[in-house]
């Protein structure tokens, strides 16, 4: 989501709510079209699309750090990203289509790095800065990355992951306010190099159909997979969200705690619109937040997934049903299907399928996963949903086995694989159980080897050393056997009530 915010921030100085028309959106084939007018999707790259109106906003602030107040104008961001991109081509021999991986926390430089990679003709991939060596190594290996950009805080994880991968990959350090570690290259020196010849960027030949981003998602099941998003996917999703302009508002990301007594109405004097995504927000929390307002604020929930660029639906202005995630975006269609992939009608519960120009090219080097996630050109979301007669989408549950901890996805298969590596463990299963603070939390069910003994805390500690904080097991229960069907698939529903 951080990368999406970076691109969204620099593609438009203003963001606009979508105006919709009241028309019949259910087709005779029982697919659901968008009630929004279709938009024109230019055949261009992200690098060209982002800077098409640079002259209008050159002296305006593009990105700013809320902690240090470090900021860059659009012109500064453009110049730095071009210099960085030229350095990647000249000094690191990055060619069209080469993958460059980013492992950074939220910062203004994230935008410079991302746009610089794209300017160089590269493919930008990302690693969660919370990841351990074990997790980072898997992405480094499967992404086939040529170069890694990281921070002083993450450099040790990156170096160890590279060693574990048995690769020789150069590392650039974003050293804005800290010293550069040994055996790394200074980002600050690269973006401030007055001698770099930017004409080298004229050799970049990228099209709308070329892959621009390589982001990781667990999809509907299993371990993380590399999602290939093309320039057209991202440009289309930006255009879809900036459809027919009827009410404009400043694009600002607001972090709030509805239950915090220090948050008063005067903190939101200029707030007009709030959009939430990544994880459902309960209606009670929405109402508690809105009760702090002394003026009307539009509150909407959006739905999406990495495989769809990432936004799929959004709510129109004046929408009050906070359990709904709104309508599908322009130029796209939805289906609700049963287990046999037959289309279902209004208010019937089934799996949500998505079609549109924002849907990914596919998973990198993973034909098996692609055959499972695509059905006749439609993307399977793995989510249970229903769509009413007007086209409002409500997400009911997940077919997929992912555990949702706050806005993070935790694949049970990944944790199960780690637990089974413990010398005392014979078998294991992980499910998500309700949690008041995080929505869900991972709980492990463990079968020990005969004559082996260990404690619940020992299992949790074993896993915690190998995963990011949000993936840590919060509970462990020892059982005699893991319930499975005849094909060996874990019957997780039987474990949830134990």
Phi, psi and omega in degrees: 000329179299316181296322178297320180294321179300311182293320180295322183296321186265354179274337179215134173289327177242149177246148186230141172286155184268131175269139183235158181254144179272092179227167177290126184246350174276128179269172178296333179275004180064040165256162185242119178268166178284140174281352179277148176298140176298153180244159176279129180250108183292146177276086185211175177263164176300317182301322178282320184295317183299320188259013185296332180243032183305322183299335181283334189232015190306325183261006179270153180290127180265311181221148182213142177270122181290343181268311185260348184069015175292131186216159176225140173282171178298321180292318177297318179296318179298311183297318180294318181293324177293318178296317179296316179298318178296323178295322178297319179291315187281310190269336182243003176057033176292129180248169179306127177090353177290143181270130173240126186261139179248127172232083185225151169279174181298125179196160177301328183291342178302319180295316180300314182297310182300309182291331176292319177300315180293322178298327180281357182087007182277175175250122182273123175244159184228146172237133178301125181295351176274352187292152175275174176303316183301315181287318181296322181300321181297318180289321179300318182290314185282336181280342183060042185290148180259343188199147179234134176248123184215189183245165176302328181291332184253359189297324180294320177298315181298313181298317179293324179294322178296316178298316180297328180280350182059043180237163176242095186239126178293153183234128174257133181254126174282093189254056183296313184230018179222162180289153179277127178293162179298151175061033174227167180251140183281121174297319182301319180290324181294314184282346180251014181286111183283350186261352183292135181270107182289349178298342179298336180288346177293343179278354179287127179233090181238146182243174180298330184271357179282148177292134180242329181233142176234096185250152185257136180215150176276356179062215182276331179209167167082197185279163181303140179235152183275113182273121178267112177251129181275168173305317181296321178305312185286317178299318179299316182293325175295315179296320179299320182281341179255031183292176185347112193273117183234336180209121186255152178209152178294135182276099181229134177271124183245126174257126184218160172239108184298331183269358182284122183291345179281344180278115183244169183298329182292343177288345187239028184302324184259002182283127180244326187219140176229127174241135178240152178206189178077315178214144181298142177252119182303147182303323181299322179291321178298312182294324178294321177293313182295335179293343179278352182273143172252014174213166184287132178234131176282128180238125180223152175249138177247158179233144177188184177204157182305322183293347181244022163088000006245355190273134181246316181230160174208160182261138179283163178300137180090357180292128185244350180275096186284354176278345181263152176256014172087208184258159172291152184287165177304155176066014183228165180224157176232157171223149168246124185234157175272188184293343178262010180068024174274139180293140179248169185259189181303137176066013175264138185271127178196190180279139180273127175245148189232140175220134180171171181290348179272351183286136187306160171293318180156183175273134183296127175051041183215073183295327180296314179294322179296321180293335180275328187269339179253134176232106180052042178086359178260141179271125175281124181278334186078008181250140173277132183208170171219154180232127182277181185300330182275349180103002177290132182259134174236124177273121185263318186194183179241129169288325182291160186267003182299143174263132183256104177258107191055236180261007183265146176264132178238108179282122180304323183301325180294314180292322179298320179298320180291316181300320183292344177282346178295132186299339182267357188260134175264316182207162182202155173215148180231136176227163174267131177241153184301144176218132185297328185268321187250001182088301174221161174218148180285131175237130181259136173250123192235134172251123183274154172297152178300133179070012176259155177214144176197176182249163176301318180296325179295319178296314181297320179293322179300316180288319186299331180287348188244359183224165175294157184306320184287347179268354185298141174295135178256343177213150173223137178228128177275132178225170184281327181202155178267122179293130181220157176275176184303334180272000178094003179284134181294132177269083187295329182298333179282342181271332187300324183274357183285000000 
